Amino acid sequence: MRNAFADLLQRNTYLLADGATGSNLFEMGLLSGDAPELWNLAHPDRIRLLHQRFVDAGADIILTNTFGGTRYRLKLHGAEARVHELNVAATHLARAVADQSPRTVLVGGSMGPTGEILEPLGPLSIADAKAAFTEQALALQAGGVDVLWIETMSSREEVEAAIAAAASTGLPVVSTLSFDTNGRTMMSLTPAELADVARTHQLAGCGSNCGVGPSELIASILNLATAADPGTVLVAKANCGIPQYVDGAIRYNGTPELMGLYVQMALDAGARVVGGCCGTSPEHLAAMRRAMDAYVPGAKPTATSIEAALGPLTVGARAQLAGHMDRASGAAAGATLRRGTGRRGATAEG
């Protein structure tokens, strides 16, 4: 099967992925609590418009509006029987925009978490999670995506269930985790552990998305690059600064200039695919395109240079940058560590 993702990376040293879906749809009228995926049929014009704005801003990869497209997320909206319909519709909208572009634009099939906790810590079996992800992956394939894009995961059990499901299609698979808890995911995975997942499953790319801002994202890419095999395609997709509650709404404080700096530091850290997550508008993405096009390789970022340019790092991220991977080294001052339970996912308190 043709690997359009690898082909485009052969022709371009770096690729620009798109920005946020959810936060931009809120600006277009989506209400809190509504399912963005239902807009693929209710408001296809708005979904196409957002994709088009990202392509016009310079995106090489656009992600489908299917982050919550598994039966478990859609069940919250009474739409669990519409997995195929909604994922195919989303892919057709993105595909139409990508295919009319005069340059090559890839469509990534977004696959987010189920919202459930998998065994052994939670009630969802790995088999049921894999079945749900397979249902979504097959629908995205039927719609015509170029690559399956697993994002914002936090547990090894869930990400490996999603990878197995995605890999069954024969399409290339990219997976990104959210290192949003003191240099780890919510379920305690480190960038080094993601490197092991990528190696085990021969991912087309791996990296970090979402999280708590560009500075932490750069640290996670540096830590991932240290642990990953040479030649691993690293993906950075940071939130646009830090969320703040302003006038009754969540706003992200990242400026286009900040996101341009983030792009260049991400490339210096080892990323080959860079984009934006929550809060990243087409205007931000246009500045990121300019920064990527003007990029001149520089020194590998350090904790000091990251904080000077992008903002503070957590204790855990700093510890990992210094080579300390144990929880104790990354614990905040005054924290106490909970004794391990023997199950994956035990974390430091505080």
Buried (B, 14 or more C-beta within 10 A) or exposed (E): EEBBBEEBBEEBEBBBBBBBBBBBBBEEEBEEEBBBBBBBBEBBEBBBBBBBBBBBBBBBBBBBBBBBBBBBBBBEBEBBEBBBBBBBBBBBBBBBBBEEBEEBBBBBBBBBBBEBBBBEBBEBBBEBBBBBBBBBBBBBBBBBBBBBBBBBBBBBBBBBBBBBBBBBBEBBBBBBBBBBBBBBBBBBBBBBBBBBBBBEBEBBBBBBBBBBBBBBBBBBBBBBBBBBEEEBBBBBBBBBBBBEEEEEEEBBBBBBEBBBBBBBBBBBBBBBBBBBBBBBBBBBBBBBBBBBEEBEEEEEBEBEBBBEBBBEBBBBBBBBBEEEBEBEBBBEEEBEBEEEEEEBBBBBEE
